Amino acid sequence: MVGDDAAAINPKGANIVDLNGKVLMPGLVMLHEHMFISAASGTSEYPNLRQLAFSFPRLYLASGATTIRICGSIEPYSDLRIKKDINLGILPGPSIELTAPYLEGKSALFPQMKENKTPEEATAFVNYWADQGFTSFKAYMNVDKPTLKAAIETAHKRKLKIMGHLCAVTYHEAAELGIDNLEHGFFVSTDFVKNKKENECPNFITTLQSLANLDIQSDSVKQFLQYLIDKKTGITSTLAVLSAEINLFRPSEEELDAMSPDTRDYYLRNYATNYIPPSFEKTVADFWAKGTKMEKMFYDMGGLLTVGTDPTGNGGTLAGYGNWRAIELLVQADGFTPLEAIKSATLNVAIALDLNKTIGTIDLGKSADLLIIDGDPSKNISDLRKVLFVFKNGVGYNSKKLFESVKGKVGFD
């Protein structure tokens, strides 16, 4: 509890943790998470996603994530059961805010995604999954403006949240429609693609080049950022998965050892190579530099910037380990101070979820979601990796033992 030492309760037989030289901080709150992995099986023409009901909840909690929002479901009834079992104490894991299956438009990339092609379909889709207990929705790349508008209006009528990984619809258009949050920073924004056709998704290379060539100090960019802020549209940074996608990072041996043999083999055979041609390296470097700087500009202008892991992409980003990397990169790539990065992964996410009265900081009356760190992340952000114990709603977990429990199993479950 937080309060006067004189009122502290010391139950008989309770373990006492000596915090000398340690740091106590609020549990991480992560906004773009999944219960599936993409480096498991399938082909580039027909990719497959694999649900990880055993390992991912443990990895999230082990890293210090005490609350997460699943940002798009491929097995909705499995996600409902995972949340239920965690709440019952059957399964160790974070508190979960559930996002429904992806709200996709035409030409869905993944076979698990329903194609919602009309506003009427989107309205029925949102109402159905809201009735099943999902509290947020994620619009995906090919959804068009009329369909997105219907989904936003339906979700908001039910006082639910909606975010988007968009492409056919621009950020400005989505903010105008009232979307709550936009995912992946500014790396997937199609607002600056020349001659973009309405309700059509440009290919990713065109989008990448548009950001790489952008003058981010121009008045038009600053006005664009201010518009998002004025519309109270949040932005979620997902630098861990993006850095893996453009080959700035590869998993450590510890992360590879966490994978099941088939998953590790699939990842190493298909994704662990540099697939960026030399002639394109400067464009990719500019894309990364502009995107990271825009996240910091948005934050400095007063925008609500949050952080998520997104353990998908090329499969090199795992739950838990990826949480740490996503936060570290806010400091290393975006130029945040360690405290700004920590705030983006705690209080800011709690605000985005309307849960800041109960989580996100250590304060009177809030849930006992706490981390004991053998270091000081406020000075060295990588000390986040030195989690000793995680307390979720007052119940303590040994971080090292949670990590050990899934070694060699990620992708198998």
C-alpha positions as CSV (number, residue, x, y, z in Angstrom):
1,M,0.0,0.0,0.0
2,V,1.0,3.6,-0.3
3,G,0.7,5.7,2.8
4,D,2.0,6.2,6.3
5,D,4.5,3.6,7.5
6,A,2.6,3.4,10.8
7,A,-0.4,2.0,9.0
8,A,1.6,-0.7,7.1
9,I,0.4,-4.3,7.5
10,N,3.0,-7.0,8.0
11,P,1.2,-10.3,7.8
12,K,2.7,-13.3,9.7
13,G,5.0,-15.2,7.4
14,A,5.2,-12.5,4.7
15,N,8.4,-12.2,2.7
16,I,10.2,-8.9,3.2
17,V,12.1,-7.6,0.2
18,D,15.1,-5.4,0.9
19,L,14.9,-2.5,-1.6
20,N,18.3,-1.1,-0.8
21,G,19.8,-0.2,-4.1
22,K,16.7,-1.2,-6.0
23,V,14.0,0.9,-7.7
24,L,10.2,0.6,-7.2
25,M,8.2,1.7,-10.2
26,P,4.7,1.2,-11.6
27,G,4.0,-1.8,-13.8
28,L,4.3,-1.2,-17.6
29,V,1.1,-0.6,-19.5
30,M,1.6,-1.6,-23.2
31,L,-0.9,-0.6,-25.9
32,H,-0.1,-2.6,-29.0
33,E,0.2,-6.3,-28.1
34,H,-0.9,-9.6,-29.5
35,M,-1.3,-13.2,-28.4
36,F,0.1,-14.6,-31.7
37,I,3.4,-14.8,-33.5
38,S,4.1,-14.4,-37.3
39,A,7.3,-16.4,-37.6
40,A,5.8,-19.8,-37.3
41,S,4.8,-21.3,-40.7
42,G,3.3,-20.4,-44.0
43,T,4.6,-18.6,-47.0
44,S,4.9,-14.9,-48.0
45,E,2.0,-15.5,-50.4
46,Y,-0.1,-17.2,-47.7
47,P,1.2,-16.2,-44.3
48,N,0.0,-18.0,-41.2
49,L,-0.3,-16.6,-37.7
50,R,-0.1,-18.9,-34.6
51,Q,-1.8,-18.2,-31.3
52,L,0.5,-18.4,-28.2
53,A,-1.9,-18.9,-25.2
54,F,0.8,-20.4,-22.9
55,S,4.0,-18.4,-23.5
56,F,3.0,-14.9,-24.4
57,P,1.0,-14.1,-21.2
58,R,4.0,-15.3,-19.2
59,L,6.5,-13.3,-21.2
60,Y,4.5,-10.1,-20.9
61,L,4.2,-10.4,-17.2
62,A,7.8,-11.4,-16.8
63,S,9.0,-8.2,-18.5
64,G,6.9,-6.1,-16.1
65,A,3.8,-5.5,-18.3
66,T,1.0,-5.6,-15.7
67,T,-1.7,-4.3,-18.2
68,I,-1.8,-4.7,-22.0
69,R,-4.2,-4.1,-24.7
70,I,-4.4,-6.8,-27.4
71,C,-4.3,-4.8,-30.6
72,G,-6.2,-7.1,-32.9
73,S,-7.3,-10.7,-32.4
74,I,-6.9,-13.7,-34.7
75,E,-8.5,-16.2,-32.2
76,P,-11.1,-14.1,-30.4
77,Y,-12.5,-16.9,-28.2
78,S,-9.0,-17.9,-27.2
79,D,-8.3,-14.3,-26.2
80,L,-11.5,-14.2,-24.1
81,R,-10.4,-17.5,-22.4
82,I,-6.9,-16.2,-21.7
83,K,-8.3,-13.1,-20.1
84,K,-10.7,-15.2,-18.0
85,D,-8.1,-17.7,-16.9
86,I,-5.7,-14.9,-15.9
87,N,-8.5,-13.2,-13.9
88,L,-9.2,-16.5,-12.1
89,G,-5.6,-17.0,-11.2
90,I,-5.3,-20.1,-13.4
91,L,-2.8,-18.6,-15.8
92,P,-0.1,-16.0,-15.0
93,G,-0.3,-13.0,-17.1
94,P,-1.1,-9.3,-17.3
95,S,-4.5,-7.6,-17.0
96,I,-5.9,-7.6,-20.6
97,E,-8.0,-5.1,-22.5
98,L,-9.5,-7.0,-25.4
99,T,-9.6,-5.8,-29.0
100,A,-11.9,-7.6,-31.4
101,P,-10.8,-9.3,-34.6
102,Y,-9.3,-6.9,-37.2
103,L,-11.8,-4.6,-38.9
104,E,-10.4,-5.1,-42.4
105,G,-11.8,-3.9,-45.8
106,K,-11.3,-5.6,-49.1
107,S,-8.3,-7.8,-50.0
108,A,-7.3,-8.9,-46.5
109,L,-3.7,-10.1,-46.3
110,F,-4.3,-12.7,-43.6
111,P,-6.9,-15.5,-43.8
112,Q,-8.1,-14.9,-40.2
113,M,-9.5,-11.5,-41.2
114,K,-13.1,-10.8,-42.2
115,E,-13.4,-8.4,-45.1
116,N,-15.9,-5.6,-44.1
117,K,-16.8,-3.9,-47.4
118,T,-19.8,-1.8,-46.5
119,P,-20.7,0.5,-43.6
120,E,-23.6,-1.8,-42.7
121,E,-21.2,-4.8,-42.4
122,A,-18.9,-2.7,-40.2
123,T,-21.8,-1.7,-37.9
124,A,-22.9,-5.3,-37.5
125,F,-19.3,-6.4,-36.9
126,V,-18.7,-3.8,-34.1
127,N,-22.0,-4.6,-32.4
128,Y,-21.4,-8.4,-32.5
129,W,-18.0,-8.3,-31.0
130,A,-18.9,-5.6,-28.4
131,D,-21.7,-8.0,-27.3
132,Q,-19.0,-10.7,-26.8
133,G,-17.1,-8.5,-24.4
134,F,-14.5,-6.8,-26.5
135,T,-13.8,-3.2,-25.5
136,S,-11.9,-1.9,-28.5
137,F,-11.5,-2.3,-32.2
138,K,-8.7,-2.1,-34.7
139,A,-9.3,-0.8,-38.2
140,Y,-6.8,-2.3,-40.7
141,M,-5.1,-1.3,-43.9
142,N,-7.7,-1.7,-46.6
143,V,-10.7,-0.3,-44.8
144,D,-12.2,2.7,-46.6
145,K,-13.6,5.9,-45.2
146,P,-17.3,5.1,-45.3
147,T,-16.7,1.8,-43.5
148,L,-14.3,3.3,-41.0
149,K,-16.8,6.1,-40.3
150,A,-19.6,3.6,-39.5
151,A,-17.3,1.6,-37.3
152,I,-16.1,4.7,-35.3
153,E,-19.6,5.9,-34.8
154,T,-20.9,2.5,-33.7
155,A,-18.0,2.0,-31.3
156,H,-18.3,5.4,-29.8
157,K,-22.1,5.0,-29.3
158,R,-21.2,2.0,-27.1
159,K,-18.4,4.1,-25.4
160,L,-15.7,1.8,-26.8
161,K,-12.3,2.7,-28.3
162,I,-11.2,2.3,-31.9
163,M,-7.6,2.5,-33.3
164,G,-6.1,1.9,-36.7
165,H,-3.2,0.6,-38.6
166,L,-4.3,2.4,-41.7
167,C,-3.2,2.8,-45.3
168,A,-6.2,3.4,-47.6
169,V,-7.4,6.0,-45.2
170,T,-4.9,8.8,-44.2
171,Y,-4.2,9.8,-40.7
172,H,-5.8,13.2,-41.3
173,E,-8.9,11.6,-42.6
174,A,-9.1,9.2,-39.7
175,A,-8.6,12.0,-37.2
176,E,-11.4,13.9,-38.8
177,L,-13.7,10.9,-38.5
178,G,-12.9,10.7,-34.7
179,I,-10.5,7.7,-34.5
180,D,-9.0,7.4,-31.0
181,N,-5.5,6.1,-31.8
182,L,-3.2,5.5,-34.7
183,E,-0.7,2.7,-34.6
184,H,3.0,2.4,-35.6
185,G,3.9,6.1,-35.1
186,F,4.1,7.8,-38.5
187,F,5.7,5.0,-40.4
188,V,2.5,3.8,-42.1
189,S,0.9,7.2,-42.6
190,T,0.0,7.7,-46.3
191,D,-0.8,11.5,-45.8
192,F,2.3,12.5,-47.7
193,V,2.1,10.1,-50.6
194,K,1.9,12.1,-53.9
195,N,-1.2,11.6,-56.0
196,K,-2.6,9.1,-53.5
197,K,-6.0,7.9,-54.6
198,E,-8.9,8.1,-52.2
199,N,-9.7,4.9,-50.4
200,E,-6.8,3.1,-52.0
201,C,-3.7,1.7,-50.2
202,P,-0.4,2.6,-51.9
203,N,2.3,0.0,-51.9
204,F,4.6,0.2,-48.9
205,I,7.7,1.2,-50.8
206,T,5.8,4.3,-52.0
207,T,4.8,5.1,-48.5
208,L,8.3,4.5,-47.2
209,Q,9.8,6.8,-49.8
210,S,7.2,9.5,-49.1
211,L,8.4,9.7,-45.4
212,A,12.1,9.4,-46.3
213,N,11.7,12.4,-48.6
214,L,9.6,14.5,-46.3
215,D,10.7,17.8,-44.8
216,I,9.6,17.2,-41.3
217,Q,10.4,20.8,-40.2
218,S,8.0,22.2,-42.8
219,D,4.9,24.1,-41.8
220,S,2.6,21.5,-43.4
221,V,4.1,18.7,-41.2
222,K,3.8,20.8,-38.0
223,Q,0.2,21.7,-39.0
224,F,-0.5,18.0,-39.6
225,L,0.8,17.1,-36.1
226,Q,-1.2,19.9,-34.5
227,Y,-4.3,18.7,-36.2
228,L,-4.0,15.3,-34.7
229,I,-3.3,16.8,-31.3
230,D,-6.4,19.1,-31.6
231,K,-8.5,16.1,-32.5
232,K,-7.1,14.3,-29.4
233,T,-5.8,11.5,-31.6
234,G,-3.2,9.4,-29.9
235,I,-0.1,7.9,-31.5
236,T,1.4,4.5,-30.5
237,S,5.1,4.0,-31.1
238,T,6.1,0.5,-32.1
239,L,9.8,0.8,-32.8
240,A,10.7,-2.7,-31.7
241,V,8.9,-4.4,-34.5
242,L,9.8,-1.8,-37.1
243,S,13.5,-1.9,-36.3
244,A,13.4,-5.7,-36.9
245,E,11.6,-5.2,-40.2
246,I,14.3,-2.9,-41.6
247,N,17.1,-5.1,-40.2
248,L,18.3,-2.6,-37.5
249,F,18.0,-5.4,-34.9
250,R,18.2,-9.1,-34.6
251,P,17.0,-11.2,-31.6
252,S,19.6,-12.0,-28.9
253,E,20.6,-15.6,-28.2
254,E,18.3,-15.5,-25.2
255,E,15.3,-14.6,-27.4
256,L,16.2,-17.3,-29.9
257,D,16.5,-19.8,-27.1
258,A,13.0,-18.9,-26.0
259,M,11.6,-20.0,-29.4
260,S,10.6,-23.6,-30.0
261,P,13.0,-25.4,-32.4
262,D,10.6,-25.2,-35.3
263,T,9.9,-21.5,-34.8
264,R,13.5,-20.6,-34.4
265,D,14.4,-22.6,-37.6
266,Y,11.6,-20.9,-39.5
267,Y,12.7,-17.5,-38.4
268,L,16.4,-18.1,-39.2
269,R,15.7,-19.6,-42.6
270,N,13.2,-17.0,-43.8
271,Y,13.8,-13.7,-42.0
272,A,17.2,-13.5,-40.3
273,T,19.0,-12.1,-43.4
274,N,19.6,-8.6,-44.7
275,Y,17.0,-8.3,-47.5
276,I,17.5,-4.5,-48.0
277,P,19.4,-3.9,-51.3
278,P,22.4,-1.6,-51.0
279,S,20.9,0.9,-53.4
280,F,17.9,1.3,-50.9
281,E,19.8,1.6,-47.7
282,K,19.9,5.4,-47.6
283,T,16.2,5.6,-48.2
284,V,15.5,3.2,-45.4
285,A,17.8,5.1,-43.1
286,D,16.0,8.4,-43.9
287,F,12.7,6.7,-43.4
288,W,13.7,5.6,-39.9
289,A,15.3,8.9,-39.0
290,K,12.2,11.0,-40.1
291,G,9.7,8.6,-38.5
292,T,11.5,8.6,-35.1
293,K,11.9,12.4,-35.1
294,M,8.2,12.9,-35.8
295,E,7.3,10.8,-32.8
296,K,9.3,13.1,-30.6
297,M,7.9,16.2,-32.3
298,F,4.4,15.0,-31.7
299,Y,5.2,14.3,-28.0
300,D,6.9,17.7,-27.5
301,M,4.0,19.5,-29.1
302,G,1.7,18.0,-26.5
303,G,0.4,14.9,-28.2
304,L,-0.4,11.7,-26.3
305,L,2.3,9.3,-27.4
306,T,2.1,5.7,-26.1
307,V,4.2,2.6,-26.7
308,G,3.6,-1.0,-27.8
309,T,5.5,-4.0,-28.8
310,D,3.6,-5.6,-31.7
311,P,5.2,-9.0,-31.6
312,T,4.6,-9.7,-35.3
313,G,6.5,-8.4,-38.4
314,N,9.3,-10.7,-39.4
315,G,8.9,-12.7,-36.2
316,G,12.0,-11.5,-34.5
317,T,10.1,-9.4,-31.9
318,L,8.7,-11.4,-29.0
319,A,6.4,-10.4,-26.2
320,G,8.4,-9.4,-23.1
321,Y,11.8,-8.9,-24.7
322,G,10.1,-6.7,-27.3
323,N,8.5,-4.6,-24.5
324,W,11.9,-3.6,-23.2
325,R,13.2,-2.8,-26.7
326,A,10.2,-0.7,-27.7
327,I,10.8,1.5,-24.6
328,E,14.6,1.6,-25.0
329,L,14.2,2.8,-28.6
330,L,12.2,5.8,-27.5
331,V,15.4,6.9,-25.8
332,Q,17.9,5.6,-28.3
333,A,16.2,6.5,-31.5
334,D,13.5,9.1,-30.7
335,G,15.6,11.1,-28.2
336,F,13.3,10.8,-25.2
337,T,14.7,11.1,-21.7
338,P,14.4,7.8,-19.8
339,L,11.6,9.3,-17.7
340,E,9.7,10.4,-20.8
341,A,9.9,6.9,-22.2
342,I,8.8,5.4,-18.9
343,K,5.8,7.8,-18.8
344,S,4.9,6.8,-22.4
345,A,4.8,3.2,-21.3
346,T,2.9,3.7,-18.0
347,L,0.8,6.8,-17.4
348,N,0.2,7.8,-21.0
349,V,-1.2,4.3,-21.9
350,A,-3.3,4.4,-18.8
351,I,-4.8,7.7,-20.0
352,A,-5.4,6.3,-23.5
353,L,-7.3,3.4,-21.9
354,D,-9.2,5.7,-19.5
355,L,-7.6,3.7,-16.6
356,N,-5.4,6.3,-15.2
357,K,-7.4,6.5,-12.0
358,T,-6.4,2.9,-11.1
359,I,-3.1,2.2,-12.9
360,G,-0.1,4.0,-14.5
361,T,1.5,5.5,-11.4
362,I,2.1,4.6,-7.8
363,D,-0.5,6.5,-5.8
364,L,-3.0,6.2,-3.0
365,G,-6.0,4.1,-4.0
366,K,-4.4,2.7,-7.2
367,S,-3.9,-1.0,-8.0
368,A,-0.7,-2.5,-6.6
369,D,0.9,-3.0,-10.0
370,L,4.6,-2.6,-9.2
371,L,8.0,-3.6,-10.4
372,I,11.2,-4.1,-8.4
373,I,14.2,-3.3,-10.5
374,D,17.8,-4.0,-9.7
375,G,18.9,-0.7,-11.2
376,D,17.6,2.7,-12.1
377,P,15.7,3.0,-15.4
378,S,15.2,6.7,-14.8
379,K,19.0,7.1,-15.4
380,N,19.7,4.1,-17.7
381,I,16.6,2.9,-19.6
382,S,18.1,-0.5,-20.2
383,D,17.9,-1.2,-16.5
384,L,14.2,-2.1,-17.3
385,R,15.7,-5.4,-18.2
386,K,16.7,-6.0,-14.6
387,V,13.2,-6.8,-13.3
388,L,13.4,-8.9,-10.2
389,F,9.8,-9.1,-9.1
390,V,6.5,-8.1,-10.7
391,F,3.4,-7.3,-8.6
392,K,0.1,-7.4,-10.3
393,N,-2.8,-6.2,-8.1
394,G,-0.6,-7.0,-5.1
395,V,0.4,-10.6,-6.1
396,G,4.1,-11.0,-6.6
397,Y,5.8,-13.0,-9.4
398,N,9.5,-13.9,-9.9
399,S,10.5,-12.5,-13.3
400,K,13.4,-14.9,-13.9
401,K,11.2,-18.0,-13.2
402,L,8.5,-16.8,-15.6
403,F,11.1,-16.4,-18.4
404,E,12.5,-19.8,-17.6
405,S,9.1,-21.4,-17.7
406,V,8.7,-20.7,-21.5
407,K,12.3,-21.4,-22.6
408,G,12.2,-23.3,-25.9
409,K,8.4,-23.1,-26.0
410,V,7.5,-19.8,-27.8
411,G,5.7,-20.8,-31.0
412,F,5.1,-24.4,-29.9
413,D,2.1,-23.7,-27.6
